[in-house]
Amino acid sequence: MTFKNLSKRGQKEMTTNQPPVKKRWLNIEELAQEYGFSKSSQYQLRKSKQIPFSQIKASSKSNKNNGSVRYDRLLIDAWLEENRAV
């Protein structure tokens, strides 16, 4: 652990040498950015039930869309390992 001076008043910020914590649940945009799956590829994989995902249903009061798609990073990592090319 290290400390870094933030101001002349002697306030210090604590920093660690550990990598940042990655969030477990990813939305469509985050999966595209972090894993490289385009939105259209994700749609096709979800439609054919080839990729693990969760659908959060929209409330009946809100008919804007069918809900939100979320991907569990742990399941995506395991799915990628199972389906990797040798």
Protein Blocks (a to p, Z undefined) as FASTA:
>chain_A
ZZddfbfnopacdddfbdcdddfbdcfklmmmmnopafklmmmmmmnopaccddddddfk
lmkbgbjcdddfklmmmmmmmmpcZZ
